[in-house]
């Protein structure tokens, strides 16, 4: 359960995000603070929260400037909320905003707060660029000097190499491998073919494009800086086009720019509350957040795949809920890479893996693929690292609210650092 014995139900009132944009495009000059503030303001306007004090706001970013040490509080102060509303910065890589939603949900369930906001943002375009540590140490040594000579002496060691900037990279410090390289290893271990990956990527684009045409995202996305819709969705993509792309992470690999998530800028937020708080304000309850779970794997030794933690988190959460993997109407599995989704599904279908690794008596089994990421996934919509979780929460809550026969939906998000976050939404 979210907390041992749930005191109050955690209602999802709704969520809003700005369009997700490929890096260096529509939001090339926007900061994390600009984008997260835009998402917060959209929630405030949508749910008439101007001047309201919320119990707490939790959000975060994976790639942050040092200036953003209090990012969320700064965004709250510019959002239109009562300035007495606190803000909490969080970070669990790609699971950041889902973790934030669970954190806010826990506080509501415990009765600590009645209402809270969860969200996330990330900018590749405005990534921090720093100089080498040796240059930093030179500057600090000069700063510590007590005499003119002590302050000047360190500068005698200044070299051209000190001015070579260090760019951020999505590389695991423990292995030195990028996420794509790590996923290539997973794809080989689980015998995931290029054709399978391209098919999942194609389906993601087709479903996302159809959802946009049908108006599904009209009330979930607000225009920002001239962008009105996610600009990575390819309505004209084909399996033939995807098959022509070269491998991105290994010469003999199967992961390409087409079946992997693009580097993306964007932000999202979701409003959670007690049902009573929502009822007082005449706001709808789309769904309830009932369970959440985080896990990690031993990837650093090479024993396990970097993005396989959801294979643990989900069955542990199912055990808490007393249900099976098949007891869901919708499955929202974050598409970090098409291969990662396919590895996860194959692991749950493997009796050997479920028994020997997860300690289960039998395989979790397969899911109905027709229920998977039905309005498109991260490969098509994009993936601003910390913003994906609440993007999924808001979309899944809307799906459940609009389907009278639906009872529950599953969320599964893999993250850097060999971690995973999962959650259950119910009607």
QUIGI-V155168 format. One record per pair of residues at least 12 apart in sequence whose ideal C-beta (glycine too) atoms are under 7 Angstrom apart, sorted by the first residue. I is the first residue (numbers start at 1). GAP is how many residues later the second one is. Records with the same first field share a line. If there is no record, write none. Layout:
# QUIGI-V155168
I: GAP ; GAP
This chain:
# QUIGI-V155168
1: 290 ; 319
2: 100 ; 103 ; 104 ; 107 ; 289 ; 290
3: 103 ; 106 ; 107
6: 103
7: 102 ; 103 ; 104
8: 100 ; 101 ; 103 ; 266
9: 265 ; 266 ; 279
10: 95 ; 98 ; 99 ; 262 ; 278 ; 279
11: 261 ; 262 ; 263 ; 264 ; 267 ; 274 ; 277
12: 258 ; 260 ; 274 ; 275 ; 276 ; 277 ; 381 ; 385 ; 413
13: 34 ; 258 ; 259 ; 260 ; 265 ; 270 ; 271 ; 272 ; 273
14: 32 ; 33 ; 257 ; 272 ; 380 ; 383
15: 205 ; 253 ; 254 ; 255 ; 256 ; 375 ; 378 ; 379
16: 23 ; 26 ; 27 ; 30 ; 204 ; 206 ; 253
17: 22 ; 203 ; 204 ; 249 ; 250 ; 251 ; 252 ; 370 ; 374 ; 377
18: 17 ; 20 ; 21 ; 203 ; 204 ; 206 ; 248 ; 249
19: 202 ; 205 ; 208 ; 209 ; 210 ; 211 ; 212 ; 247
20: 210 ; 212 ; 244 ; 246 ; 361 ; 362 ; 364
21: 206 ; 210 ; 243 ; 244 ; 245
22: 209 ; 210 ; 240 ; 242 ; 360
23: 101 ; 102 ; 240 ; 241 ; 242
24: 101
25: 206
26: 199 ; 200 ; 201 ; 205
27: 96 ; 98 ; 198 ; 238
28: 97
30: 93 ; 96 ; 195 ; 235
31: 92 ; 95
32: 29 ; 32 ; 36 ; 39 ; 89 ; 90 ; 91 ; 94
33: 35 ; 38 ; 41 ; 42
35: 86 ; 88 ; 230 ; 231 ; 232
36: 23 ; 35 ; 39 ; 83 ; 85 ; 231
37: 38 ; 41 ; 42
38: 186 ; 229
39: 80 ; 228 ; 229 ; 230
40: 35 ; 36 ; 39 ; 77 ; 79 ; 229
41: 38 ; 39
42: 180
43: 74 ; 226 ; 228
44: 35 ; 36 ; 37
47: 224 ; 236
49: 32
50: 30
51: 31
52: 29 ; 30
53: 29 ; 31 ; 32
54: 27 ; 31 ; 61 ; 62 ; 63
55: 52 ; 57 ; 58 ; 59 ; 60 ; 61
56: 30 ; 32 ; 48 ; 51 ; 57 ; 60
57: 15 ; 19 ; 28 ; 29 ; 30 ; 31 ; 59 ; 60
58: 30 ; 32 ; 42 ; 45 ; 46 ; 58 ; 60
59: 13 ; 31 ; 38 ; 41 ; 59 ; 60 ; 61
60: 12 ; 29 ; 30 ; 31 ; 36 ; 40 ; 60 ; 326
61: 59 ; 60 ; 61 ; 325
62: 29 ; 31 ; 34 ; 60 ; 323 ; 324
63: 59 ; 60 ; 61 ; 64 ; 105
65: 63
70: 19
71: 18
72: 15 ; 16 ; 17
73: 14
75: 12
90: 13
92: 323 ; 327 ; 329
93: 292 ; 322 ; 323 ; 324 ; 326
94: 240 ; 242 ; 291 ; 294 ; 319 ; 320 ; 321 ; 322
95: 294 ; 318 ; 320 ; 324 ; 325 ; 326
96: 24 ; 290 ; 293
97: 21 ; 22 ; 23 ; 171 ; 289 ; 290 ; 291 ; 292 ; 293
98: 291 ; 295 ; 313 ; 315 ; 323 ; 325
99: 195 ; 290 ; 322
100: 18 ; 19 ; 20
101: 17 ; 169 ; 171 ; 188 ; 288 ; 289 ; 292
102: 190 ; 321
104: 12 ; 14 ; 168
105: 167 ; 184 ; 187
108: 164 ; 165 ; 166
114: 159 ; 160 ; 163
115: 158 ; 162
116: 156
117: 152 ; 154
118: 151 ; 152 ; 154 ; 272
119: 148 ; 149 ; 150 ; 151 ; 271
120: 147 ; 148 ; 266 ; 267 ; 269 ; 270
121: 146 ; 263 ; 265 ; 266
122: 143 ; 262 ; 263 ; 264 ; 265
123: 142
124: 139 ; 140 ; 141
125: 140
127: 41
128: 40
129: 36 ; 38
130: 35 ; 36
131: 31 ; 32 ; 34 ; 35
132: 29 ; 30 ; 32 ; 34
134: 28
135: 27
138: 16 ; 19 ; 20 ; 24
141: 13
142: 12 ; 13
170: 246
172: 134 ; 244
174: 126
175: 125
178: 71
179: 127 ; 157 ; 237
180: 68 ; 69 ; 75 ; 80 ; 157
181: 68 ; 69
182: 124 ; 125
183: 72 ; 124 ; 154 ; 156 ; 157
184: 65 ; 66 ; 69 ; 71
185: 120
186: 119 ; 121 ; 122 ; 153 ; 154 ; 157
187: 67 ; 68 ; 152 ; 156
189: 116
190: 153 ; 156
192: 147 ; 150 ; 151
193: 61
194: 60
196: 146
197: 57 ; 62 ; 141 ; 142 ; 145
198: 41 ; 44 ; 45 ; 60 ; 61
199: 40
200: 59 ; 138 ; 141 ; 142
201: 41 ; 57 ; 58 ; 137 ; 178
202: 35 ; 37 ; 40
204: 131 ; 169 ; 172 ; 173 ; 175 ; 176
205: 28 ; 29 ; 32 ; 175
207: 166 ; 167 ; 168 ; 169
208: 25 ; 167 ; 168 ; 172 ; 173
209: 24 ; 26
211: 164 ; 165
212: 17 ; 21
216: 159
220: 174 ; 175 ; 178
230: 151 ; 152
232: 30 ; 32 ; 148 ; 149 ; 150
233: 143 ; 147 ; 148
242: 16 ; 17
245: 12 ; 13
248: 12
254: 85
255: 82 ; 84
259: 78 ; 79 ; 120
260: 77 ; 119
261: 74 ; 75 ; 76 ; 117 ; 118 ; 121 ; 122
262: 120
264: 118 ; 119 ; 120
265: 119
266: 116 ; 118 ; 121
267: 117 ; 120
268: 119 ; 122 ; 123 ; 126
269: 121
270: 120 ; 123 ; 124
272: 17
286: 111 ; 112 ; 114 ; 115
287: 110 ; 113 ; 114 ; 138 ; 139 ; 140
288: 137 ; 138
289: 134 ; 136
290: 134 ; 136
291: 26 ; 29 ; 30 ; 132 ; 133
292: 130 ; 131
293: 20 ; 23 ; 24 ; 129
294: 19 ; 125 ; 126 ; 127
295: 14 ; 17 ; 18 ; 21 ; 124 ; 125
296: 13 ; 122 ; 123
297: 12 ; 15 ; 121
299: 119
305: 38
306: 112
307: 29 ; 33 ; 107
308: 35 ; 39
309: 105 ; 109 ; 110 ; 111
310: 34 ; 102 ; 104 ; 110 ; 112
311: 33 ; 36 ; 37 ; 47
312: 46
313: 107 ; 108 ; 109
314: 98 ; 108
315: 43 ; 45 ; 49
317: 105 ; 107
321: 103
325: 23 ; 39 ; 40 ; 42
326: 39 ; 41
327: 81
328: 43 ; 80 ; 81 ; 82
329: 42 ; 74 ; 77 ; 78 ; 79 ; 80
330: 41 ; 44 ; 66 ; 69 ; 76 ; 79
331: 36 ; 40 ; 41 ; 79
332: 41 ; 60 ; 64 ; 77 ; 78 ; 79
333: 39 ; 40 ; 79
334: 44 ; 54 ; 58 ; 78 ; 79 ; 80
335: 38 ; 42 ; 43 ; 44
336: 42 ; 47 ; 78
338: 41
340: 74
345: 22
348: 15 ; 16 ; 17
349: 14 ; 16 ; 17
350: 13
351: 12
375: 20
388: 25
389: 24 ; 32
392: 19
393: 18
396: 13 ; 15 ; 29
397: 28
400: 25 ; 27
406: 21
407: 19 ; 20
408: 16 ; 17 ; 18
409: 16
410: 14
411: 12
